[in-house]
């Protein structure tokens, strides 16, 4: 595949700049604000609420078959698979502490 020429790159840049200027002129003033009822039924997007301490980001290697099983179970429970792994580990830790 041939590399684009400088003229082609400059033309593409000008085209992108024109598109950006057009989108900057969009008028959103006619969109009504969300009501309190609408806001109340909206689902929060993003990280789950944290407990008393922030969760730590780690990297872990898991057998593919185990990961597939955890993901299936998490989907069945309508949970994220990482949340399910956290629950499983938390139960294990609580059991070993009380033993």
mmCIF file as gemmi writes it, N, C-alpha and C atoms, coordinates in Angstrom:
data_model
loop_
_atom_site.group_PDB
_atom_site.id
_atom_site.type_symbol
_atom_site.label_atom_id
_atom_site.label_alt_id
_atom_site.label_comp_id
_atom_site.label_asym_id
_atom_site.label_entity_id
_atom_site.label_seq_id
_atom_site.pdbx_PDB_ins_code
_atom_site.Cartn_x
_atom_site.Cartn_y
_atom_site.Cartn_z
_atom_site.occupancy
_atom_site.B_iso_or_equiv
_atom_site.pdbx_formal_charge
_atom_site.auth_seq_id
_atom_site.auth_asym_id
_atom_site.pdbx_PDB_model_num
ATOM 1 N N . UNK Axp A 1 ? 0.849 -1.163 0 1 0 ? 1 A 1
ATOM 2 C CA . UNK Axp A 1 ? 0 0 0 1 0 ? 1 A 1
ATOM 3 C C . UNK Axp A 1 ? 0.903 1.237 0 1 0 ? 1 A 1
ATOM 4 N N . UNK Axp A 2 ? 0.633 2.144 -0.913 1 0 ? 2 A 1
ATOM 5 C CA . UNK Axp A 2 ? 1.473 3.329 -1.067 1 0 ? 2 A 1
ATOM 6 C C . UNK Axp A 2 ? 1.168 4.347 0.026 1 0 ? 2 A 1
ATOM 7 N N . UNK Axp A 3 ? 2.215 5.018 0.463 1 0 ? 3 A 1
ATOM 8 C CA . UNK Axp A 3 ? 2.037 6.061 1.477 1 0 ? 3 A 1
ATOM 9 C C . UNK Axp A 3 ? 1.407 7.281 0.828 1 0 ? 3 A 1
ATOM 10 N N . UNK Axp A 4 ? 0.503 7.974 1.542 1 0 ? 4 A 1
ATOM 11 C CA . UNK Axp A 4 ? -0.119 9.171 0.961 1 0 ? 4 A 1
ATOM 12 C C . UNK Axp A 4 ? 0.91 10.289 0.808 1 0 ? 4 A 1
ATOM 13 N N . UNK Axp A 5 ? 0.688 11.108 -0.187 1 0 ? 5 A 1
ATOM 14 C CA . UNK Axp A 5 ? 1.594 12.235 -0.417 1 0 ? 5 A 1
ATOM 15 C C . UNK Axp A 5 ? 1.291 13.34 0.578 1 0 ? 5 A 1
ATOM 16 N N . UNK Axp A 6 ? 2.196 14.295 0.644 1 0 ? 6 A 1
ATOM 17 C CA . UNK Axp A 6 ? 1.992 15.436 1.545 1 0 ? 6 A 1
ATOM 18 C C . UNK Axp A 6 ? 0.734 16.199 1.165 1 0 ? 6 A 1
ATOM 19 N N . UNK Axp A 7 ? 0.504 16.375 -0.126 1 0 ? 7 A 1
ATOM 20 C CA . UNK Axp A 7 ? -0.688 17.102 -0.59 1 0 ? 7 A 1
ATOM 21 C C . UNK Axp A 7 ? -1.962 16.365 -0.169 1 0 ? 7 A 1
ATOM 22 N N . UNK Axp A 8 ? -1.953 15.036 -0.264 1 0 ? 8 A 1
ATOM 23 C CA . UNK Axp A 8 ? -3.123 14.256 0.139 1 0 ? 8 A 1
ATOM 24 C C . UNK Axp A 8 ? -3.371 14.382 1.645 1 0 ? 8 A 1
ATOM 25 N N . UNK Axp A 9 ? -2.303 14.34 2.42 1 0 ? 9 A 1
ATOM 26 C CA . UNK Axp A 9 ? -2.425 14.488 3.867 1 0 ? 9 A 1
ATOM 27 C C . UNK Axp A 9 ? -2.957 15.866 4.24 1 0 ? 9 A 1
ATOM 28 N N . UNK Axp A 10 ? -2.45 16.902 3.574 1 0 ? 10 A 1
ATOM 29 C CA . UNK Axp A 10 ? -2.912 18.263 3.855 1 0 ? 10 A 1
ATOM 30 C C . UNK Axp A 10 ? -4.383 18.422 3.476 1 0 ? 10 A 1
ATOM 31 N N . UNK Axp A 11 ? -4.8 17.811 2.359 1 0 ? 11 A 1
ATOM 32 C CA . UNK Axp A 11 ? -6.197 17.887 1.934 1 0 ? 11 A 1
ATOM 33 C C . UNK Axp A 11 ? -7.089 17.179 2.957 1 0 ? 11 A 1
ATOM 34 N N . UNK Axp A 12 ? -6.65 16.059 3.443 1 0 ? 12 A 1
ATOM 35 C CA . UNK Axp A 12 ? -7.431 15.329 4.454 1 0 ? 12 A 1
ATOM 36 C C . UNK Axp A 12 ? -7.53 16.141 5.75 1 0 ? 12 A 1
ATOM 37 N N . UNK Axp A 13 ? -6.427 16.778 6.131 1 0 ? 13 A 1
ATOM 38 C CA . UNK Axp A 13 ? -6.429 17.606 7.335 1 0 ? 13 A 1
ATOM 39 C C . UNK Axp A 13 ? -7.406 18.77 7.184 1 0 ? 13 A 1
ATOM 40 N N . UNK Axp A 14 ? -7.399 19.433 6.016 1 0 ? 14 A 1
ATOM 41 C CA . UNK Axp A 14 ? -8.343 20.529 5.779 1 0 ? 14 A 1
ATOM 42 C C . UNK Axp A 14 ? -9.78 20.034 5.86 1 0 ? 14 A 1
ATOM 43 N N . UNK Axp A 15 ? -10.047 18.855 5.321 1 0 ? 15 A 1
ATOM 44 C CA . UNK Axp A 15 ? -11.384 18.275 5.362 1 0 ? 15 A 1
ATOM 45 C C . UNK Axp A 15 ? -11.819 17.996 6.799 1 0 ? 15 A 1
ATOM 46 N N . UNK Axp A 16 ? -10.909 17.457 7.606 1 0 ? 16 A 1
ATOM 47 C CA . UNK Axp A 16 ? -11.22 17.182 9.013 1 0 ? 16 A 1
ATOM 48 C C . UNK Axp A 16 ? -11.448 18.471 9.79 1 0 ? 16 A 1
ATOM 49 N N . UNK Axp A 17 ? -10.671 19.498 9.496 1 0 ? 17 A 1
ATOM 50 C CA . UNK Axp A 17 ? -10.842 20.777 10.172 1 0 ? 17 A 1
ATOM 51 C C . UNK Axp A 17 ? -12.197 21.398 9.832 1 0 ? 17 A 1
ATOM 52 N N . UNK Axp A 18 ? -12.624 21.29 8.558 1 0 ? 18 A 1
ATOM 53 C CA . UNK Axp A 18 ? -13.938 21.803 8.162 1 0 ? 18 A 1
ATOM 54 C C . UNK Axp A 18 ? -15.044 21.057 8.898 1 0 ? 18 A 1
ATOM 55 N N . UNK Axp A 19 ? -14.915 19.75 8.991 1 0 ? 19 A 1
ATOM 56 C CA . UNK Axp A 19 ? -15.926 18.94 9.687 1 0 ? 19 A 1
ATOM 57 C C . UNK Axp A 19 ? -15.987 19.317 11.162 1 0 ? 19 A 1
ATOM 58 N N . UNK Axp A 20 ? -14.838 19.568 11.776 1 0 ? 20 A 1
ATOM 59 C CA . UNK Axp A 20 ? -14.801 19.947 13.194 1 0 ? 20 A 1
ATOM 60 C C . UNK Axp A 20 ? -15.477 21.293 13.404 1 0 ? 20 A 1
ATOM 61 N N . UNK Axp A 21 ? -15.264 22.239 12.489 1 0 ? 21 A 1
ATOM 62 C CA . UNK Axp A 21 ? -15.906 23.549 12.611 1 0 ? 21 A 1
ATOM 63 C C . UNK Axp A 21 ? -17.418 23.419 12.471 1 0 ? 21 A 1
ATOM 64 N N . UNK Axp A 22 ? -17.882 22.561 11.549 1 0 ? 22 A 1
ATOM 65 C CA . UNK Axp A 22 ? -19.328 22.361 11.375 1 0 ? 22 A 1
ATOM 66 C C . UNK Axp A 22 ? -19.944 21.775 12.636 1 0 ? 22 A 1
ATOM 67 N N . UNK Axp A 23 ? -19.288 20.774 13.233 1 0 ? 23 A 1
ATOM 68 C CA . UNK Axp A 23 ? -19.855 20.134 14.421 1 0 ? 23 A 1
ATOM 69 C C . UNK Axp A 23 ? -19.81 21.068 15.628 1 0 ? 23 A 1
ATOM 70 N N . UNK Axp A 24 ? -18.89 22.031 15.645 1 0 ? 24 A 1
ATOM 71 C CA . UNK Axp A 24 ? -18.805 22.979 16.753 1 0 ? 24 A 1
ATOM 72 C C . UNK Axp A 24 ? -19.977 23.955 16.719 1 0 ? 24 A 1
ATOM 73 N N . UNK Axp A 25 ? -20.633 24.082 15.568 1 0 ? 25 A 1
ATOM 74 C CA . UNK Axp A 25 ? -21.741 25.02 15.435 1 0 ? 25 A 1
ATOM 75 C C . UNK Axp A 25 ? -23.09 24.372 15.709 1 0 ? 25 A 1
ATOM 76 N N . UNK Axp A 26 ? -23.14 23.127 16.143 1 0 ? 26 A 1
ATOM 77 C CA . UNK Axp A 26 ? -24.415 22.458 16.406 1 0 ? 26 A 1
ATOM 78 C C . UNK Axp A 26 ? -25.102 23.144 17.578 1 0 ? 26 A 1
ATOM 79 N N . UNK Axp A 27 ? -26.387 23.44 17.397 1 0 ? 27 A 1
ATOM 80 C CA . UNK Axp A 27 ? -27.168 24.12 18.43 1 0 ? 27 A 1
ATOM 81 C C . UNK Axp A 27 ? -27.972 23.081 19.212 1 0 ? 27 A 1
ATOM 82 N N . UNK Axp A 28 ? -27.653 22.918 20.474 1 0 ? 28 A 1
ATOM 83 C CA . UNK Axp A 28 ? -28.338 21.96 21.323 1 0 ? 28 A 1
ATOM 84 C C . UNK Axp A 28 ? -29.409 22.621 22.188 1 0 ? 28 A 1
ATOM 85 N N . UNK Axp A 29 ? -29.699 23.889 21.973 1 0 ? 29 A 1
ATOM 86 C CA . UNK Axp A 29 ? -30.6 24.625 22.856 1 0 ? 29 A 1
ATOM 87 C C . UNK Axp A 29 ? -32.043 24.12 22.808 1 0 ? 29 A 1
ATOM 88 N N . UNK Axp A 30 ? -32.449 23.436 21.731 1 0 ? 30 A 1
ATOM 89 C CA . UNK Axp A 30 ? -33.828 22.967 21.634 1 0 ? 30 A 1
ATOM 90 C C . UNK Axp A 30 ? -34.042 21.602 22.292 1 0 ? 30 A 1
ATOM 91 N N . UNK Axp A 31 ? -33.011 21.014 22.866 1 0 ? 31 A 1
ATOM 92 C CA . UNK Axp A 31 ? -33.134 19.726 23.548 1 0 ? 31 A 1
ATOM 93 C C . UNK Axp A 31 ? -33.562 19.997 24.986 1 0 ? 31 A 1
ATOM 94 N N . UNK Axp A 32 ? -34.726 19.46 25.405 1 0 ? 32 A 1
ATOM 95 C CA . UNK Axp A 32 ? -35.195 19.737 26.77 1 0 ? 32 A 1
ATOM 96 C C . UNK Axp A 32 ? -34.317 19.052 27.811 1 0 ? 32 A 1
ATOM 97 N N . UNK Axp A 33 ? -34.257 19.635 29.004 1 0 ? 33 A 1
ATOM 98 C CA . UNK Axp A 33 ? -33.501 19.023 30.089 1 0 ? 33 A 1
ATOM 99 C C . UNK Axp A 33 ? -34.253 17.8 30.584 1 0 ? 33 A 1
ATOM 100 N N . UNK Axp A 34 ? -33.517 16.835 31.113 1 0 ? 34 A 1
ATOM 101 C CA . UNK Axp A 34 ? -34.128 15.619 31.636 1 0 ? 34 A 1
ATOM 102 C C . UNK Axp A 34 ? -34.885 15.939 32.924 1 0 ? 34 A 1
ATOM 103 N N . UNK Axp A 35 ? -36.065 15.322 33.071 1 0 ? 35 A 1
ATOM 104 C CA . UNK Axp A 35 ? -36.863 15.536 34.282 1 0 ? 35 A 1
ATOM 105 C C . UNK Axp A 35 ? -36.283 14.712 35.427 1 0 ? 35 A 1
ATOM 106 N N . UNK Axp A 36 ? -36.746 14.978 36.631 1 0 ? 36 A 1
ATOM 107 C CA . UNK Axp A 36 ? -36.261 14.218 37.787 1 0 ? 36 A 1
ATOM 108 C C . UNK Axp A 36 ? -36.664 12.75 37.686 1 0 ? 36 A 1
ATOM 109 N N . UNK Axp A 37 ? -37.818 12.479 37.064 1 0 ? 37 A 1
ATOM 110 C CA . UNK Axp A 37 ? -38.257 11.09 36.871 1 0 ? 37 A 1
ATOM 111 C C . UNK Axp A 37 ? -37.299 10.383 35.894 1 0 ? 37 A 1
ATOM 112 N N . UNK Axp A 38 ? -36.971 11.059 34.793 1 0 ? 38 A 1
ATOM 113 C CA . UNK Axp A 38 ? -36.045 10.481 33.823 1 0 ? 38 A 1
ATOM 114 C C . UNK Axp A 38 ? -34.677 10.243 34.456 1 0 ? 38 A 1
ATOM 115 N N . UNK Axp A 39 ? -34.206 11.21 35.218 1 0 ? 39 A 1
ATOM 116 C CA . UNK Axp A 39 ? -32.909 11.051 35.879 1 0 ? 39 A 1
ATOM 117 C C . UNK Axp A 39 ? -32.945 9.915 36.892 1 0 ? 39 A 1
ATOM 118 N N . UNK Axp A 40 ? -34.102 9.728 37.553 1 0 ? 40 A 1
ATOM 119 C CA . UNK Axp A 40 ? -34.233 8.684 38.56 1 0 ? 40 A 1
ATOM 120 C C . UNK Axp A 40 ? -34.151 7.28 38.005 1 0 ? 40 A 1
ATOM 121 N N . UNK Axp A 41 ? -34.588 7.091 36.751 1 0 ? 41 A 1
ATOM 122 C CA . UNK Axp A 41 ? -34.564 5.746 36.173 1 0 ? 41 A 1
ATOM 123 C C . UNK Axp A 41 ? -33.299 5.466 35.372 1 0 ? 41 A 1
ATOM 124 N N . UNK Axp A 42 ? -32.463 6.461 35.201 1 0 ? 42 A 1
ATOM 125 C CA . UNK Axp A 42 ? -31.222 6.249 34.452 1 0 ? 42 A 1
ATOM 126 C C . UNK Axp A 42 ? -30.267 5.379 35.243 1 0 ? 42 A 1
ATOM 127 N N . UNK Axp A 43 ? -29.544 4.539 34.517 1 0 ? 43 A 1
ATOM 128 C CA . UNK Axp A 43 ? -28.58 3.644 35.13 1 0 ? 43 A 1
ATOM 129 C C . UNK Axp A 43 ? -27.231 4.341 35.197 1 0 ? 43 A 1
ATOM 130 N N . UNK Axp A 44 ? -26.586 4.238 36.332 1 0 ? 44 A 1
ATOM 131 C CA . UNK Axp A 44 ? -25.258 4.822 36.486 1 0 ? 44 A 1
ATOM 132 C C . UNK Axp A 44 ? -24.273 4.045 35.629 1 0 ? 44 A 1
ATOM 133 N N . UNK Axp A 45 ? -23.45 4.759 34.901 1 0 ? 45 A 1
ATOM 134 C CA . UNK Axp A 45 ? -22.456 4.131 34.047 1 0 ? 45 A 1
ATOM 135 C C . UNK Axp A 45 ? -21.079 4.433 34.625 1 0 ? 45 A 1
ATOM 136 N N . UNK Axp A 46 ? -20.22 3.472 34.602 1 0 ? 46 A 1
ATOM 137 C CA . UNK Axp A 46 ? -18.866 3.673 35.093 1 0 ? 46 A 1
ATOM 138 C C . UNK Axp A 46 ? -18.501 2.652 36.137 1 0 ? 46 A 1
ATOM 139 N N . UNK Axp A 47 ? -17.524 2.962 36.91 1 0 ? 47 A 1
ATOM 140 C CA . UNK Axp A 47 ? -17.049 2.028 37.93 1 0 ? 47 A 1
ATOM 141 C C . UNK Axp A 47 ? -18.096 1.819 39.011 1 0 ? 47 A 1
ATOM 142 N N . UNK Axp A 48 ? -18.144 0.608 39.573 1 0 ? 48 A 1
ATOM 143 C CA . UNK Axp A 48 ? -19.117 0.367 40.641 1 0 ? 48 A 1
ATOM 144 C C . UNK Axp A 48 ? -18.75 1.151 41.893 1 0 ? 48 A 1
ATOM 145 N N . UNK Axp A 49 ? -19.731 1.395 42.764 1 0 ? 49 A 1
ATOM 146 C CA . UNK Axp A 49 ? -19.424 2.108 44.006 1 0 ? 49 A 1
ATOM 147 C C . UNK Axp A 49 ? -18.361 1.352 44.804 1 0 ? 49 A 1
ATOM 148 N N . UNK Axp A 50 ? -17.515 2.09 45.455 1 0 ? 50 A 1
ATOM 149 C CA . UNK Axp A 50 ? -16.432 1.479 46.216 1 0 ? 50 A 1
ATOM 150 C C . UNK Axp A 50 ? -16.811 1.352 47.675 1 0 ? 50 A 1
ATOM 151 N N . UNK Axp A 51 ? -16.18 0.43 48.358 1 0 ? 51 A 1
ATOM 152 C CA . UNK Axp A 51 ? -16.402 0.267 49.791 1 0 ? 51 A 1
ATOM 153 C C . UNK Axp A 51 ? -15.583 1.296 50.557 1 0 ? 51 A 1
ATOM 154 N N . UNK Axp A 52 ? -15.061 0.877 51.703 1 0 ? 52 A 1
ATOM 155 C CA . UNK Axp A 52 ? -14.313 1.803 52.541 1 0 ? 52 A 1
ATOM 156 C C . UNK Axp A 52 ? -12.943 2.133 51.944 1 0 ? 52 A 1
ATOM 157 N N . UNK Axp A 53 ? -12.424 1.237 51.121 1 0 ? 53 A 1
ATOM 158 C CA . UNK Axp A 53 ? -11.119 1.471 50.482 1 0 ? 53 A 1
ATOM 159 C C . UNK Axp A 53 ? -11.259 1.268 48.974 1 0 ? 53 A 1
ATOM 160 N N . UNK Axp A 54 ? -10.503 2.017 48.228 1 0 ? 54 A 1
ATOM 161 C CA . UNK Axp A 54 ? -10.55 1.893 46.779 1 0 ? 54 A 1
ATOM 162 C C . UNK Axp A 54 ? -10.029 0.53 46.347 1 0 ? 54 A 1
ATOM 163 N N . UNK Axp A 55 ? -10.62 -0.002 45.306 1 0 ? 55 A 1
ATOM 164 C CA . UNK Axp A 55 ? -10.156 -1.283 44.779 1 0 ? 55 A 1
ATOM 165 C C . UNK Axp A 55 ? -8.855 -1.074 44.038 1 0 ? 55 A 1
ATOM 166 N N . UNK Axp A 56 ? -8.049 -2.118 44.012 1 0 ? 56 A 1
ATOM 167 C CA . UNK Axp A 56 ? -6.734 -2.062 43.368 1 0 ? 56 A 1
ATOM 168 C C . UNK Axp A 56 ? -6.8 -2.71 42.001 1 0 ? 56 A 1
ATOM 169 N N . UNK Axp A 57 ? -6.169 -2.109 41.027 1 0 ? 57 A 1
ATOM 170 C CA . UNK Axp A 57 ? -6.052 -2.665 39.695 1 0 ? 57 A 1
ATOM 171 C C . UNK Axp A 57 ? -4.857 -3.603 39.686 1 0 ? 57 A 1
ATOM 172 N N . UNK Axp A 58 ? -5.078 -4.865 39.307 1 0 ? 58 A 1
ATOM 173 C CA . UNK Axp A 58 ? -3.991 -5.84 39.242 1 0 ? 58 A 1
ATOM 174 C C . UNK Axp A 58 ? -4.055 -6.58 37.916 1 0 ? 58 A 1
ATOM 175 N N . UNK Axp A 59 ? -3.015 -7.284 37.602 1 0 ? 59 A 1
ATOM 176 C CA . UNK Axp A 59 ? -3.006 -8.186 36.448 1 0 ? 59 A 1
ATOM 177 C C . UNK Axp A 59 ? -2.861 -9.598 36.997 1 0 ? 59 A 1
ATOM 178 N N . UNK Axp A 60 ? -3.66 -10.502 36.482 1 0 ? 60 A 1
ATOM 179 C CA . UNK Axp A 60 ? -3.645 -11.876 36.969 1 0 ? 60 A 1
ATOM 180 C C . UNK Axp A 60 ? -3.812 -12.811 35.777 1 0 ? 60 A 1
ATOM 181 N N . UNK Axp A 61 ? -3.141 -13.93 35.822 1 0 ? 61 A 1
ATOM 182 C CA . UNK Axp A 61 ? -3.276 -14.93 34.76 1 0 ? 61 A 1
ATOM 183 C C . UNK Axp A 61 ? -4.224 -16.019 35.245 1 0 ? 61 A 1
ATOM 184 N N . UNK Axp A 62 ? -5.272 -16.263 34.463 1 0 ? 62 A 1
ATOM 185 C CA . UNK Axp A 62 ? -6.286 -17.25 34.809 1 0 ? 62 A 1
ATOM 186 C C . UNK Axp A 62 ? -6.417 -18.236 33.658 1 0 ? 62 A 1
ATOM 187 N N . UNK Axp A 63 ? -6.566 -19.495 34.004 1 0 ? 63 A 1
ATOM 188 C CA . UNK Axp A 63 ? -6.767 -20.535 32.998 1 0 ? 63 A 1
ATOM 189 C C . UNK Axp A 63 ? -7.97 -20.152 32.123 1 0 ? 63 A 1
ATOM 190 N N . UNK Axp A 64 ? -7.867 -20.285 30.802 1 0 ? 64 A 1
ATOM 191 C CA . UNK Axp A 64 ? -8.96 -19.897 29.907 1 0 ? 64 A 1
ATOM 192 C C . UNK Axp A 64 ? -10.29 -20.592 30.208 1 0 ? 64 A 1
ATOM 193 N N . UNK Axp A 65 ? -10.232 -21.864 30.593 1 0 ? 65 A 1
ATOM 194 C CA . UNK Axp A 65 ? -11.472 -22.584 30.908 1 0 ? 65 A 1
ATOM 195 C C . UNK Axp A 65 ? -12.123 -22.032 32.178 1 0 ? 65 A 1
ATOM 196 N N . UNK Axp A 66 ? -11.3 -21.684 33.152 1 0 ? 66 A 1
ATOM 197 C CA . UNK Axp A 66 ? -11.819 -21.099 34.391 1 0 ? 66 A 1
ATOM 198 C C . UNK Axp A 66 ? -12.439 -19.737 34.1 1 0 ? 66 A 1
ATOM 199 N N . UNK Axp A 67 ? -11.75 -18.927 33.325 1 0 ? 67 A 1
ATOM 200 C CA . UNK Axp A 67 ? -12.268 -17.599 32.986 1 0 ? 67 A 1
ATOM 201 C C . UNK Axp A 67 ? -13.585 -17.705 32.222 1 0 ? 67 A 1
ATOM 202 N N . UNK Axp A 68 ? -13.661 -18.641 31.275 1 0 ? 68 A 1
ATOM 203 C CA . UNK Axp A 68 ? -14.901 -18.823 30.512 1 0 ? 68 A 1
ATOM 204 C C . UNK Axp A 68 ? -16.047 -19.218 31.438 1 0 ? 68 A 1
ATOM 205 N N . UNK Axp A 69 ? -15.769 -20.102 32.395 1 0 ? 69 A 1
ATOM 206 C CA . UNK Axp A 69 ? -16.809 -20.535 33.342 1 0 ? 69 A 1
ATOM 207 C C . UNK Axp A 69 ? -17.255 -19.372 34.223 1 0 ? 69 A 1
ATOM 208 N N . UNK Axp A 70 ? -16.315 -18.573 34.691 1 0 ? 70 A 1
ATOM 209 C CA . UNK Axp A 70 ? -16.657 -17.419 35.536 1 0 ? 70 A 1
ATOM 210 C C . UNK Axp A 70 ? -17.478 -16.419 34.737 1 0 ? 70 A 1
ATOM 211 N N . UNK Axp A 71 ? -17.106 -16.182 33.503 1 0 ? 71 A 1
ATOM 212 C CA . UNK Axp A 71 ? -17.862 -15.249 32.666 1 0 ? 71 A 1
ATOM 213 C C . UNK Axp A 71 ? -19.282 -15.748 32.414 1 0 ? 71 A 1
ATOM 214 N N . UNK Axp A 72 ? -19.434 -17.055 32.172 1 0 ? 72 A 1
ATOM 215 C CA . UNK Axp A 72 ? -20.776 -17.617 31.981 1 0 ? 72 A 1
ATOM 216 C C . UNK Axp A 72 ? -21.625 -17.438 33.236 1 0 ? 72 A 1
ATOM 217 N N . UNK Axp A 73 ? -21.03 -17.743 34.384 1 0 ? 73 A 1
ATOM 218 C CA . UNK Axp A 73 ? -21.758 -17.618 35.647 1 0 ? 73 A 1
ATOM 219 C C . UNK Axp A 73 ? -22.106 -16.156 35.929 1 0 ? 73 A 1
ATOM 220 N N . UNK Axp A 74 ? -21.176 -15.254 35.647 1 0 ? 74 A 1
ATOM 221 C CA . UNK Axp A 74 ? -21.437 -13.827 35.852 1 0 ? 74 A 1
ATOM 222 C C . UNK Axp A 74 ? -22.574 -13.362 34.95 1 0 ? 74 A 1
ATOM 223 N N . UNK Axp A 75 ? -22.592 -13.831 33.725 1 0 ? 75 A 1
ATOM 224 C CA . UNK Axp A 75 ? -23.667 -13.453 32.802 1 0 ? 75 A 1
ATOM 225 C C . UNK Axp A 75 ? -25.001 -13.995 33.313 1 0 ? 75 A 1
ATOM 226 N N . UNK Axp A 76 ? -25 -15.227 33.826 1 0 ? 76 A 1
ATOM 227 C CA . UNK Axp A 76 ? -26.221 -15.83 34.365 1 0 ? 76 A 1
ATOM 228 C C . UNK Axp A 76 ? -26.756 -15.011 35.542 1 0 ? 76 A 1
ATOM 229 N N . UNK Axp A 77 ? -25.832 -14.481 36.349 1 0 ? 77 A 1
ATOM 230 C CA . UNK Axp A 77 ? -26.221 -13.684 37.524 1 0 ? 77 A 1
ATOM 231 C C . UNK Axp A 77 ? -26.402 -12.205 37.2 1 0 ? 77 A 1
ATOM 232 N N . UNK Axp A 78 ? -26.186 -11.838 35.955 1 0 ? 78 A 1
ATOM 233 C CA . UNK Axp A 78 ? -26.265 -10.434 35.514 1 0 ? 78 A 1
ATOM 234 C C . UNK Axp A 78 ? -25.28 -9.566 36.291 1 0 ? 78 A 1
ATOM 235 N N . UNK Axp A 79 ? -24.054 -10.058 36.398 1 0 ? 79 A 1
ATOM 236 C CA . UNK Axp A 79 ? -22.957 -9.353 37.075 1 0 ? 79 A 1
ATOM 237 C C . UNK Axp A 79 ? -21.8 -9.196 36.1 1 0 ? 79 A 1
ATOM 238 N N . UNK Axp A 80 ? -20.881 -8.323 36.433 1 0 ? 80 A 1
ATOM 239 C CA . UNK Axp A 80 ? -19.624 -8.279 35.705 1 0 ? 80 A 1
ATOM 240 C C . UNK Axp A 80 ? -18.745 -9.428 36.195 1 0 ? 80 A 1
ATOM 241 N N . UNK Axp A 81 ? -17.957 -9.998 35.305 1 0 ? 81 A 1
ATOM 242 C CA . UNK Axp A 81 ? -17.145 -11.15 35.721 1 0 ? 81 A 1
ATOM 243 C C . UNK Axp A 81 ? -16.093 -10.759 36.752 1 0 ? 81 A 1
ATOM 244 N N . UNK Axp A 82 ? -15.589 -9.538 36.699 1 0 ? 82 A 1
ATOM 245 C CA . UNK Axp A 82 ? -14.6 -9.121 37.686 1 0 ? 82 A 1
ATOM 246 C C . UNK Axp A 82 ? -15.244 -8.967 39.062 1 0 ? 82 A 1
ATOM 247 N N . UNK Axp A 83 ? -16.485 -8.492 39.085 1 0 ? 83 A 1
ATOM 248 C CA . UNK Axp A 83 ? -17.207 -8.393 40.356 1 0 ? 83 A 1
ATOM 249 C C . UNK Axp A 83 ? -17.438 -9.786 40.936 1 0 ? 83 A 1
ATOM 250 N N . UNK Axp A 84 ? -17.764 -10.75 40.087 1 0 ? 84 A 1
ATOM 251 C CA . UNK Axp A 84 ? -17.968 -12.118 40.563 1 0 ? 84 A 1
ATOM 252 C C . UNK Axp A 84 ? -16.664 -12.692 41.111 1 0 ? 84 A 1
ATOM 253 N N . UNK Axp A 85 ? -15.572 -12.479 40.417 1 0 ? 85 A 1
ATOM 254 C CA . UNK Axp A 85 ? -14.273 -12.965 40.915 1 0 ? 85 A 1
ATOM 255 C C . UNK Axp A 85 ? -13.987 -12.332 42.271 1 0 ? 85 A 1
ATOM 256 N N . UNK Axp A 86 ? -14.274 -11.032 42.427 1 0 ? 86 A 1
ATOM 257 C CA . UNK Axp A 86 ? -14.063 -10.356 43.706 1 0 ? 86 A 1
ATOM 258 C C . UNK Axp A 86 ? -14.928 -10.978 44.802 1 0 ? 86 A 1
ATOM 259 N N . UNK Axp A 87 ? -16.193 -11.279 44.485 1 0 ? 87 A 1
ATOM 260 C CA . UNK Axp A 87 ? -17.082 -11.909 45.471 1 0 ? 87 A 1
ATOM 261 C C . UNK Axp A 87 ? -16.561 -13.279 45.894 1 0 ? 87 A 1
ATOM 262 N N . UNK Axp A 88 ? -16.125 -14.064 44.922 1 0 ? 88 A 1
ATOM 263 C CA . UNK Axp A 88 ? -15.608 -15.408 45.215 1 0 ? 88 A 1
ATOM 264 C C . UNK Axp A 88 ? -14.381 -15.316 46.12 1 0 ? 88 A 1
ATOM 265 N N . UNK Axp A 89 ? -13.471 -14.419 45.79 1 0 ? 89 A 1
ATOM 266 C CA . UNK Axp A 89 ? -12.258 -14.269 46.604 1 0 ? 89 A 1
ATOM 267 C C . UNK Axp A 89 ? -12.585 -13.723 47.996 1 0 ? 89 A 1
ATOM 268 N N . UNK Axp A 90 ? -13.529 -12.785 48.078 1 0 ? 90 A 1
ATOM 269 C CA . UNK Axp A 90 ? -13.913 -12.223 49.378 1 0 ? 90 A 1
ATOM 270 C C . UNK Axp A 90 ? -14.521 -13.303 50.27 1 0 ? 90 A 1
ATOM 271 N N . UNK Axp A 91 ? -15.368 -14.17 49.693 1 0 ? 91 A 1
ATOM 272 C CA . UNK Axp A 91 ? -15.943 -15.273 50.486 1 0 ? 91 A 1
ATOM 273 C C . UNK Axp A 91 ? -14.863 -16.217 50.963 1 0 ? 91 A 1
ATOM 274 N N . UNK Axp A 92 ? -13.897 -16.498 50.105 1 0 ? 92 A 1
ATOM 275 C CA . UNK Axp A 92 ? -12.795 -17.399 50.488 1 0 ? 92 A 1
ATOM 276 C C . UNK Axp A 92 ? -11.989 -16.787 51.644 1 0 ? 92 A 1
ATOM 277 N N . UNK Axp A 93 ? -11.664 -15.513 51.523 1 0 ? 93 A 1
ATOM 278 C CA . UNK Axp A 93 ? -10.887 -14.841 52.564 1 0 ? 93 A 1
ATOM 279 C C . UNK Axp A 93 ? -11.652 -14.819 53.897 1 0 ? 93 A 1
ATOM 280 N N . UNK Axp A 94 ? -12.961 -14.527 53.827 1 0 ? 94 A 1
ATOM 281 C CA . UNK Axp A 94 ? -13.775 -14.505 55.05 1 0 ? 94 A 1
ATOM 282 C C . UNK Axp A 94 ? -13.831 -15.879 55.681 1 0 ? 94 A 1
ATOM 283 N N . UNK Axp A 95 ? -13.945 -16.926 54.881 1 0 ? 95 A 1
ATOM 284 C CA . UNK Axp A 95 ? -13.987 -18.298 55.416 1 0 ? 95 A 1
ATOM 285 C C . UNK Axp A 95 ? -12.669 -18.685 56.066 1 0 ? 95 A 1
ATOM 286 N N . UNK Axp A 96 ? -11.548 -18.322 55.458 1 0 ? 96 A 1
ATOM 287 C CA . UNK Axp A 96 ? -10.252 -18.694 56.006 1 0 ? 96 A 1
ATOM 288 C C . UNK Axp A 96 ? -9.921 -17.894 57.258 1 0 ? 96 A 1
ATOM 289 N N . UNK Axp A 97 ? -10.443 -16.67 57.351 1 0 ? 97 A 1
ATOM 290 C CA . UNK Axp A 97 ? -10.22 -15.879 58.56 1 0 ? 97 A 1
ATOM 291 C C . UNK Axp A 97 ? -10.953 -16.442 59.76 1 0 ? 97 A 1
ATOM 292 N N . UNK Axp A 98 ? -12.162 -16.96 59.514 1 0 ? 98 A 1
ATOM 293 C CA . UNK Axp A 98 ? -12.975 -17.474 60.616 1 0 ? 98 A 1
ATOM 294 C C . UNK Axp A 98 ? -12.579 -18.893 61.005 1 0 ? 98 A 1
ATOM 295 N N . UNK Axp A 99 ? -11.786 -19.548 60.187 1 0 ? 99 A 1
ATOM 296 C CA . UNK Axp A 99 ? -11.403 -20.947 60.491 1 0 ? 99 A 1
ATOM 297 C C . UNK Axp A 99 ? -10.273 -21.028 61.489 1 0 ? 99 A 1
